[in-house]
Amino acid sequence: MLRAIAGLVRASGRVVAGRTAWLDSERGVDLAPEQRSVGLVFQDYALFPHLTVAQNVAYGGRARAAELIDAYGLTELMGERPARLSGGERQRVALARALAREPAVLLLDEPLGALDAQTRAHVRAELRARLRASGLPTIVVTHDYEDAAALAERVGVLVDGQVVQLGTPAELVATPASPFVARFTGANLLEGIARPGTAGLTEVLLDTGDAVFSADSAEGRVGVVVYPWDVALARESPSDSMQNHVAGTVESIVPVGNRLRVRVGGITAEITAPAAESLELREGERVVASFKATGARLVSL
C-alpha cells in the first residue's frame, strides 16, 4: 500500500493528496514517483552508508537540512556515518531526510521494527512527539498493536488485503469486529457455544468444558474476548462480583515493562509484580483466573 501511494509499484484505484490526484485509474492519471510529494521511511531506514548524517539529510533537500539536523538532535552526529549510529539515531536521520523533501504526506514502513525491545519504548514515545509536531498526514505500517495505539489516531486492520475494521485504538479494544482484531489488540480469545443464561447474561460453554458469562447477547458459535488487564488471579475462587472463574496451571510468567503476564490454562492475565509476589506464583502451580461478565465481549466466529 505504501509503495502504491509513493508510485513505486503499478496499481489501480485512486490516491489523492489534498486536492491533487496522484493516481486515478478511471481518468488515466498516474504520476511518477518524483511527481508525488512523499516522504518515505523504510523499515531498515535505507540510509546511504558512504554518506555522513549531514549528507544523508541534505540528500532529501538542502533548504531545510540544517534546521532538521538541529531539531532532531543530530548536530553532534553530523559527521558520523550510519554504521556508527544506534537504531534510534538512524531512525531520526531517516525521518529528517524524509521531511527535508517537504512532503505532503509521510509514509513509515515498520518504523520501530529494527529496534530492540529496550530501545523500542523510548523511541516510540519520541517518534510520537515528532509526528505530532510535524503536523503531516502520516501512514504507519506495523504488525505491533502497541506501536499502532501509541502512534496513530486511527487504526485500520488489514486481513488478506481487506480492511476489516477502522477506528480509534480505544474503539478496536472496546468492540473488536472479528477474532483477528481481538487477537491483534492483545486479547484472550476463548471459543465456545453461546446460549441465553440467567439474570440477562449470556452463558458460553467453552471448548475446554468451562462455562463463562458475558453481558453481551449472542447465540451459537462465538469467541469470548477478554483482555489480560481485566483478569485477576487468586489461589481460590474469590467471593466477589466477578462471575467468571477458570482454574488452571500457571504455564508461564513473562515480565512486560513493570508488569507480569501470567499464562493460566489458556488465559493470559496481566498483573503487577507485587501482586505476583503476594500470591507466590510459580510455574506448574494451580490458580484461578477470574473476570467480570462485563469484561467478556463476544464476537462471531
Secondary structure, 3 states (H helix, E strand, C coil): CHHHHHCCCCCCCEEEECCEEEEEHHHCEECCHHHCCEEEECCCCCCCCCCCHHHHHHHHCCCCHHHHHHHCCCHHHCCCCHHHCCHHHHHHHHHHHHHCCCCCEEEEECCCCCCCHHHHHHHHHHHHHHHHHHCCCEEEECCCHHHHHHHCCCEEEEECCEEEEEECHHHHHHCCCCHHHHHHCCCEEEEEEEEECCCCCEEEEECCCCEEEECCCCCEEEEEEECHHHCEEECCCCCCCCCEEEEEEEEEEEEECCEEEEEECCEEEEEEHHHHHHHCCCCCCEEEEEECHHHCEEEEC
